[in-house]
Amino acid sequence: MTDTHTTSASSHGQGPFIAAIDQGTTSSRCIVFDRDGRIVSVDQKEHEQIFPKPGWVEHDATEIWENVQEVVAGAITKAGITAADVKAIGITNQRETTLLWDKNTGEPVHNAIVWQDTRTDALCRELGRNVGQDRFRRETGLPLASYFAGPKIRWLLDNVEGLRERAEAGDILFGTMDSWVIWNLTGGVDGGVHVTDVTNASRTLLMNLHTLDWDEKILSSIDIPTAVLPRIRSSAEVYGHTAEGVLAGVPVASALGDQQAALFGQTCYSEGEAKSTYGTGTFLLMNTGEKPVNSYNGLLTTVGYRIGDEKPVYALEGSIAVTGSLVQWMRDQMGLINSAAEIETLASSVEDNGGAYFVPAFSGLFAPYWRADARGVIAGLTRYVTKAHIARAVLEATAWQTREIVDAMTKDSGVELTALKVDGGMTSNNLLMQTLSDALDAPVVRPMVAETTCLGAAYAAGLAVGFWPDTDALRANWRRAAEWTPRMDADVRDREYKNWLKAVQRTMGWIEDEE
């Protein structure tokens, strides 16, 4: 029996290893990485999405914790290793999802309220008072929106019978999913550590970006007792040790929200380095160095990461609602393609977009406009345009939307984008990647390891325990799989971008006073 174990691990070079837990929106998984940052094993399990009412989204935190234990055991078994081979565990998580639990029983007091949930809309408007969305932006870098955790905590305190009294008595703990997983890993009711890291804390609307501590004024404005809050720690340090299970005794040594973990896994450690994750929608984060940069162009200011006692590194974040989902729409609603991959073949059959521009403002425009009254348009149609031109316009939509966010980042930060590191499902589309490079007039780089979120958590945990000496070693580890450089003439780029912006204007004001 021992023989098969050693061969399984040794085929990936000898240990030791780092394990990363990714507690995501739809599933939890564990990946074991070797010293070269290569994947040794993976285990993954989905959890239920609970929709009690329209706009409400919940998760069962007990189910999630059970799944986390299962995938950790699964990944360790598949790798054929033991706790002795694992030097640290890192955590990355769906951000803003909010949980309150009883510290004496370990039981959640209610399902977790997921980041997508909009039940706090009215509360956020009420909290905005006469100031509106920007009431806490100077301190937190965030607009007052149902997306963030603070208002979700307040909703639970107001709506679960007797909860506020228990919270004020010190019996209730709040956490985003990183805190819940770490508390349980390190012993739960028997001495579990109640912490969060700066990246997750920066998404609560309760942390001051400048002091990296909970903001007393905001806590009293939103009416949240300090007793429920975890301690804020760096993203890479030993929080505690695993109490039981297959990894008993292993240090729990990192926590990062998923988009920040991807920034870290993509080794964007210098000012101006950025990563963009292309999935259903798109998240673009740019490292802005050691000072938080206020956004006047519709972006969020957030903590990128903090290693131990080093200074924190900040980031600007921009989100696009519709990128991959536009390709799905072409396939499922329009029937113009049979598979997502087919869009590349169809779009490649023509030289250009034939004069057509597609702005997919299906649910309004996100960054940098934040216009809920916008709806999608295809502009510039003539009889010359074929479905191949439309396919090309669909890919260009993702590229130009990315360009708008990059422009907003440059305006806010004064930092020019040096290169864009990409990950996510859409990056397998080579024509899209070339189009992106052309639109940005910058190199676009795809890494060897596509699982950059887990990799980021593993890197941070490894740094905390000296598994890797420093970020230079991580940069050396990062390997590119492919790179695209701009091929478009500057005057063509300028003309196309101008036409795109003209099309964007045509989407606005379509919905009138939809109250």
N, C-alpha and C positions, 0 to 999 in steps of 0.2 A: 504494500500500500504506500509506504513512504517513498518508494522509487518513483511512482507516477507523479507524486507531489513535486519531487525535486525537478523532474524533467519538465513539468508544466511551467514552473517558474523559471527554470534555467533557460528555456527556449527564448525567454525575453531578457537574457543576460541575468546575472545574479541580482538578488534584491540588494538593498532594501527598497521599499515602495512607499508611495503616498496614496491614500484613499481620499476621494472627493465625493461628497453627497450633494446632489443637486435636487433640492425640493422645489419642483416646478409647478406651474399652474395646472397642468393636466396629469402629470406623473411625477414619481420620485425615482431617482436612479443613483447608482453608485458606480464610479469608475476607478479602477486601480491604475496608477501611472508608474512607470519606471523612471530612473534618473535622467533619461534622455527626453522625458516628457511624452513618451509613447504609451498608447493604451495597452494594458495587459489583459484586463477583463472588464465587462460591463454587465450590470443587471438593472432591470427597469420594471416598474409596475405603475399602472394608471390608477387614479382614484376617482370617485364619483363627483360629478358636477351637480350641485343642488340648486334648483331655481324655484324658490318658494313663491315668488310673484314676479311680474314683468320688471326687468331692470335689477332684480335682486340675484346675487350669485354667492353661494356659500360652499364651504368644504367642511367635512367632518375631520377635525384635527386628530382624533383618536385613530381613525382609519389611516391617516397620513403617517402617524408615528409608527403604527404597525408595519406599514409598507416600507418605511425607511429601514426598520430593523431587518425586514426580509431581504431587501435589495443589498444591504451591506453584507449579510451572511451569504447571499447568492454570489456577489462579486468576489468575495474572499475564497469561497469554495471553487468557483470557476478558475481562479488564478492558481489554485493549489498551494496556498500559502497560509501562514498563521499570524496571530497578532504580533509575534516576535519579529516578523518581516516588515511590519508596517510602522513607519516612524512617526506619522501624524495623520490626522483626519482634518480635511477642510470642508467648509459648508458654503454652499451658494443657494440662493432661494428666490422664488417669486417675490417681488417687492410689494410693499404696502398692504398685503393681506393681513388682517387684524384678528388677534385672538386674546380672550381673557380666560384665565383658568384659576382654580382654587389651589393655593400653594400647599394646603394641608392634605388634600385628597388627590391632587394631580388631575382632577376632572375639569375639562373645559366647561364653562358656564353657558355656552351657546356655540353654535357652529361658527367657524371662522368666517369673517366677511371679506370676500375676495376683492382685489384691486379694481376689477371691472364693475363692481356693484355701485349703483347710482342712488341708493336710498337716502344718502346724506345731502342730496342736491339742495333741498329747501333749507336744511340746517346751515349749509355753507353760505347760502344767500343771506340768511339771517345773521350769521357771524360776520359777514362782510360789512354789516351796518351801512353807514353812509359812505364808506371808503370803497367797498366792493372787493373784487378779486385780489387786489394788491395789498390788503390790510397787513399781512404778515410777510410780504415778499422780501422786504429789506433784511429781516432777520433770518428767514429760512431759505430764500432763493426760489420759493414756490408760490404759485397762485393758490388762492383758496378754492379747492376743487374736491369733488367727491372721490377722486382718485386716491387721495392721501389718507394715512392711517388715523391722524388725530381726531377728525370728526367721526370716524367709525367707532372709536373708543367711547366718545361722548354718547353716540346713539345707543350703544350697548348699556352704558350706565343709566341712561334714561328709560330704556325699554325692557330690561330684564328685572323682574320683581326682586326687590331687596338688594340689588347688586351694588348700588352706590354706598350703602351702609357698610357692606362687607369690604368694599374697596377702601373706604376711609379707615376701617379698622385694621387694614394691612393684611387681609387674608387673600387678596386677589392680585394676580400678576398679569401684566400685559406683555405681549410679545408679537413681533412679526415672526414668520416661520423659522428664521435662523434661531431666534431666542427659544422657541418651543423645542426645536430639535436639540439644541445645546443643553437646555435644562434637563431634558429627558436622558440624553446620552450620559450626562455627568451625575446621574443619580436621582433626578426627579425629586420626590418628596424626601428622599434621604440625602440631603445636601446638594441637590442640583444647583448649578451656577446660573444666576439670572442676569444675563448680559445681552447686549446687542453690539454691532460694530457701527462705526461712524457712517458707512454708506447706507445702511438700512435706517439708522436714526435720522439721516438727512431726508428721508421720504415720509416722515411722520407729520410734518408741519409743526413739530414741537421742539426741534433742536435748533439752536442758534449756530449758524454756519461759522461765525467768527470765534466763538468760545468753544465750540464742539461740546456744548453741554445743553441740558434741557433748559428752555427759556421760561423762567418763573412767570413773567408777564403773560405770555401766550397760554401757559397752563391755566392761569386763573381766568383769562378771557374765554377759553373753550370749556373751562370748568372740569378739569381732570386732576384728581389727587396724585401728587408726586409719588405716593407710596406704591402705586402700581407699576411704575416705570423701571426698566432694567438699567444696569450701569452701562454707560457707553464706553466701549474699549476700541482699540485700533483694529484694523482688518487682519493683522498678522501677529498674533501672540498666543501663548498657551493660556486658554481660558480655564482649563480643567482637564481631567482624565476620564476616559470612558469607564463607567462603573461596572458594566456587565456585558454579556454577549460575546460574539466571536472576537471583538476588538478590545476586550477588557484591558484597562491599563494604558491604552494608547492616548497620547495627548490630542485634545481637540484644539486646533491651533489656527484656524482662520474662519472668517465669515465675510461675505461680500454679497450685496444684491446682484441679481443675475447680469444686468447690463454692465455694471461696474466690473464684475468678475470677467466678462468677455473683454473689456478694455485691458484688464490686467493680464489675461491669458494671451492677448494679442501683443503683449509687451509694448504698449503705448506709454512708455515711461518718460518721454520728453514732451515739453510744451509743443503744441501744434500737431502731435500725432493723434490720429483718430481711427475709430473702428465703426463699422456700420453692420448691423445684423439684419439680413434680409429674410424675413419670414412672411407671415400673413400681412403684417405691417412692418415698419422699419424703425429701429432705434439707432441713432447716430450719437456717439459721445466723443468729445474732443478734450484732451488733456490741456488745461489752461494754467498748469503750474501751481505755485504755492499760495496764490491769492484767489479768493472767489471772485468771479467776474459777473457783475449784474447784467441781466439781459434786458435790452430795450427792444428786442426783435423776436419776442415770442418763444424764447427757449427757457429751459429750466437750468438753474444753477444747482449743482449737486456735489457731494464729495466723491471723488474718483476712487481713492483708496488711502489708507494710512498704514505704513509699516512700523510696528513697534512704537518707539518714542520719536521716530523721525517726524518731520513736518508733514501735515496732511497735503495731499495733492487733489486739486479741485477739477471739475469738468463742467462743460456745457453739454446739455442733452437736448436733442431735437427728435420729435417722433412724427412719423408719417402714417396715416391711418390705413391707406390702401396701396399695397405693392404686390405681394404674392397673391392676395385675394382677387386682384384684377385679372390675373391669368386664369384663376379658377372660374371667375365670372365668364370669361371668354369661352371656357370649356363647358361649364354646367348650364349657364343661362342662355348663352348665344349659340352654343353648338358649333362654333367656328373652328375649334380644334378638338381632337379626341383625347389628348393627354397634354399635361403641362409642358412636357419636353418638346411637343410638336410646334410650340409657338416659335421656337428658335428657327426651325426649318422653314416655316412659313414666312417669317420676317426676313430671313436671309435670301429669299427668292426675289426680293426687290432691292434696289440701290438705296432708296430713301423712303420717307413717309408720304411721298406724293402730295405733300401740302396739308396733310391731316394731323391734328393734335388732339390728344385724348387726356382730359383732366378728370381723374376718377374721384370727384368730391362726393362720393356716394353717401357719406354721413357727415357732410360738411368738410371744411378744410382744417387740418391740424396745423402744426408749426409750419411756417412762422405766422400764419394768418389768424388761426382760431376763429373761423367764421362758421357758425352753425347754420347760417342761412344759405350756404352754397350747396349746389348739387352738380352732379357730373355733366360734362359736355364733350361732344366731339366737334371740333371746329375746323373750318377750312375744307369742308367736303365739296368735291366736284364729281362729275361723272367719270373722271380719270381714276378715282380712288378705288382700289380693290381690297379684298379682305386681307391680303398680304401687307398692304400699306397700313391698315388698321392694326395688324399684329405688330408692325414695327413701331407704330405710335404708342402701343401699349408698353413696349419695353422702354421707349424714350420717356414715358411718363415717370417711371421709377428713377431714371437718370436725372431728369430735370427737377423732380421733387427733392432729390438728394442735393442737387446743386443749390436750390433755394435755401436749404438748411445750412449748407457749408458757407454760403454768402452771409447768412445771418450770424453765423459763428465768427466769421472774419470781422464783420462790423462790430460785434459785441466785444471781441477779445483783442482785435488788432493783430491777431496771429494768422498768418497764411497757412493753409493746409499743405503739408509737405507730401503726404501720401495717404491713401485711404486703405486700411486693412479691412477686408470683408469676411463675413461668415454667414451661415444660414443657408437654407434650402435653395434659394434662387441663385446662389453663386456658381451652381453647376452650369448655368447658361452663359456660354462664352461670348455670344453676341451682346448680351446685356452688360457683361463686364467691360467689353470694349467700348460700348456706348457710354457707360458710366465714366470711363477714363476720358473719353472725348468731351463729355459735358463738363467735367470738372477741370479739364486741362491739368490733370495730375495722374501719377501712377496709381493703379488699383492692384492690390496684392492679396492673394488668397493663400492661407497657410496650409501646411501638410495635415495638421490635426484640426479637423473641423469642429470638434467639441470644445470650443474655446472657453465656454462658461465653466465647465468642470475643471479644465486645465488651469484657469485663473485661480480657482479655489485651491487646487493642489499646489500651484506655485507659491501662493501666499502662506499656506501651511508649512511647506517645505522651507521657506525662508525663516519662518518663526523658530524652527527647530534645528537650523543649520544644515539641513539636507542639501540645500543649494546655498552657496556663500553670499550671493548678492544678485541684484537685478541684472548685472552684466552677464552673469552665468545663464540667466533665463533668456536674455536676448540671444545668446549664442545657441541656445537650445531651439529657439524658434526657427522653423524651416519653412521657406516659401514653396508652395506647390506650383504657383503660376503667377505671372505678373503681366498686366496690360499697360501700355503707355499710349498717350494721346496721339491720334493720327489725323485729327480734323483740322482744317485750316481755321485760323482765328476768326476770319470774317464770316465763315459759314457758322461757326459756333455762336458768334454774337447775334447773327440774324435768326438762327433757330431758337435761341434763348429768348430773344425779343418776342418772337411769335408765340412761344410757350406762355410767356407772361401775359400776352394779350389774351390768350385763350383762358388763362386763370381768371382774368377780370370778368370774362363772360359767365363764369359760374356763380358770381356773387349776387346776393339779393334775390335769388330765385324763390325762396320761401319767404312769404311776407307775414310778419307778426305771428309766428306759430306759437301762440301761448295757450 
